[in-house]
Amino acid sequence: MKLVDDPETAEWLGQFTGRAEDFDWDKGNQTKNRKHGVEHADIEALFRFSLVFIGRILEPTHPELRWLALEQDAESRRLALVFTRRGDKLRPISCRPMRRQERRIYEDALKEDSAKEE
């Protein structure tokens, strides 16, 4: 997966409240997430934590822009959220366990944040 920084979306995501009405759900994205053991309530709950925004996905290409964010949920599952924006709503495309490289990126981001706080 090839990614690029996207400060505009990072800012938007930083203000995103994660209320149920802020999401764009349909049967397609609910079914895809369930096969990974993730329900829509699990995805909504990710926004109660410090979601790590990684950037816009350049490759693989899709007709609609997609972004990647990483977070650990309340059950300590490390999840990768691929999403798109539809107006002011966030449409989850897929939420699945992090891949090895994503876990490293997530852990590095946590270390960086921790160093900033000290």
BELKAMO-V765941 format. One record per backbone hydrogen bond with DSSP energy under -0.5 kcal/mol. NH is the residue of the N-H (numbers start at 1). CO is the residue of the C=O. E is the energy in kcal/mol with one decimal. If there is no record, write none. Layout:
# BELKAMO-V765941
NH,CO,E
NH,CO,E
This chain:
# BELKAMO-V765941
2,59,-2.5
4,56,-2.0
10,6,-2.3
11,7,-2.4
12,8,-2.2
13,9,-3.1
14,10,-1.9
15,11,-1.0
15,12,-0.8
16,12,-0.6
16,13,-0.8
22,19,-2.3
23,20,-1.3
24,90,-2.3
25,23,-0.7
30,26,-1.9
31,27,-2.4
32,28,-2.1
33,29,-1.8
34,30,-1.9
35,31,-1.5
36,33,-1.3
37,34,-2.1
38,33,-2.2
42,39,-0.6
43,39,-1.6
44,40,-2.4
45,41,-1.9
46,42,-0.9
46,43,-0.8
47,43,-0.5
47,44,-1.1
48,45,-2.1
49,46,-1.4
51,49,-1.4
52,70,-3.1
53,51,-0.8
54,68,-2.6
55,68,-1.4
56,4,-2.7
57,66,-2.9
58,2,-3.4
58,56,-0.6
59,2,-1.5
66,57,-0.5
67,83,-2.8
68,55,-2.4
69,81,-2.1
70,52,-2.9
71,79,-2.1
73,77,-2.7
76,73,-2.2
79,71,-3.4
79,77,-0.7
80,96,-3.5
81,69,-3.2
81,79,-0.5
82,80,-0.6
82,94,-3.2
83,67,-2.2
83,81,-0.5
84,91,-2.1
86,89,-2.8
89,86,-1.9
90,22,-2.4
91,84,-3.0
91,89,-0.5
92,90,-0.7
93,82,-3.1
94,82,-1.9
96,80,-2.0
98,78,-2.5
103,99,-2.4
104,100,-1.9
105,101,-2.2
106,102,-2.7
107,103,-2.8
108,104,-2.6
109,105,-2.3
110,106,-2.3
111,107,-2.2
112,108,-2.4
113,109,-2.4
114,110,-2.4
115,111,-2.4
116,112,-1.8
117,113,-1.6
118,114,-1.0
